[in-house]
Amino acid sequence: RDLRVAENPDDFISRVAELLEDRALREELGAQGRRFVQENFSWDLSASRLGQVVDDMLHSSAGPEGPPRSIEAALEG
């Protein structure tokens, strides 16, 4: 159970009450949420994805200065 979804206001109230009453459930959902964020949104992963986007952009078109450069060449000037 990774996520609690409420379909309407009364269901939302029930879900919140369930979390308030069940410490083990709160801890389980909290641990799962932390694990999801660590696995999907780490600095290393974000930097890698950003680097890939920039590299893809550099190679998408030649532009006015000639052929596309690698990200390393672009960073060197």
C-alpha positions as CSV (number, residue, x, y, z in Angstrom):
1,R,0.0,0.0,0.0
2,D,2.0,3.0,-1.3
3,L,-0.8,5.6,-1.3
4,R,-4.1,6.4,0.3
5,V,-6.6,7.8,-2.2
6,A,-9.9,9.4,-1.2
7,E,-12.8,9.5,-3.7
8,N,-14.8,12.1,-1.8
9,P,-14.6,14.3,1.3
10,D,-16.1,11.7,3.6
11,D,-13.6,9.1,2.3
12,F,-10.8,11.6,2.9
13,I,-11.9,12.1,6.5
14,S,-12.0,8.3,7.0
15,R,-8.5,7.9,5.5
16,V,-7.1,10.7,7.7
17,A,-8.7,9.1,10.8
18,E,-7.3,5.7,9.9
19,L,-3.8,7.2,9.7
20,L,-4.3,9.0,13.0
21,E,-5.3,5.8,14.7
22,D,-2.8,3.4,13.1
23,R,0.8,4.2,14.0
24,A,2.1,1.1,12.1
25,L,0.3,2.2,8.9
26,R,1.7,5.7,9.3
27,E,5.2,4.3,9.7
28,E,4.8,1.9,6.8
29,L,3.5,4.5,4.4
30,G,6.1,7.0,5.5
31,A,8.9,4.4,4.9
32,Q,7.5,3.5,1.5
33,G,7.3,7.2,0.6
34,R,10.9,7.9,1.6
35,R,12.1,4.8,-0.3
36,F,10.2,6.0,-3.4
37,V,11.7,9.5,-3.3
38,Q,15.2,8.1,-2.6
39,E,15.0,5.7,-5.6
40,N,13.4,8.2,-8.0
41,F,14.5,11.7,-7.1
42,S,18.1,11.4,-5.8
43,W,20.6,14.2,-6.7
44,D,22.7,11.7,-8.8
45,L,19.7,10.5,-10.8
46,S,18.4,14.1,-11.3
47,A,21.8,15.2,-12.4
48,S,22.1,12.3,-14.8
49,R,18.7,13.0,-16.3
50,L,19.4,16.7,-16.7
51,G,22.8,15.9,-18.3
52,Q,21.0,13.6,-20.8
53,V,18.4,16.3,-21.6
54,V,21.2,18.9,-22.2
55,D,23.2,16.4,-24.3
56,D,20.1,15.6,-26.4
57,M,19.5,19.3,-26.9
58,L,23.1,19.8,-28.0
59,H,22.8,17.0,-30.6
60,S,19.3,17.8,-31.8
61,S,20.3,20.4,-34.4
62,A,23.6,21.9,-35.8
63,G,22.6,25.5,-35.1
64,P,24.5,28.5,-36.6
65,E,28.0,27.5,-35.3
66,G,28.3,24.2,-37.1
67,P,27.9,20.6,-35.9
68,P,26.6,19.8,-32.4
69,R,29.2,19.5,-29.6
70,S,29.3,17.1,-26.7
71,I,28.3,18.4,-23.3
72,E,31.9,18.2,-22.2
73,A,33.0,20.4,-25.2
74,A,30.2,22.9,-24.5
75,L,31.2,23.2,-20.9
76,E,34.9,23.7,-21.8
77,G,33.9,26.7,-24.0
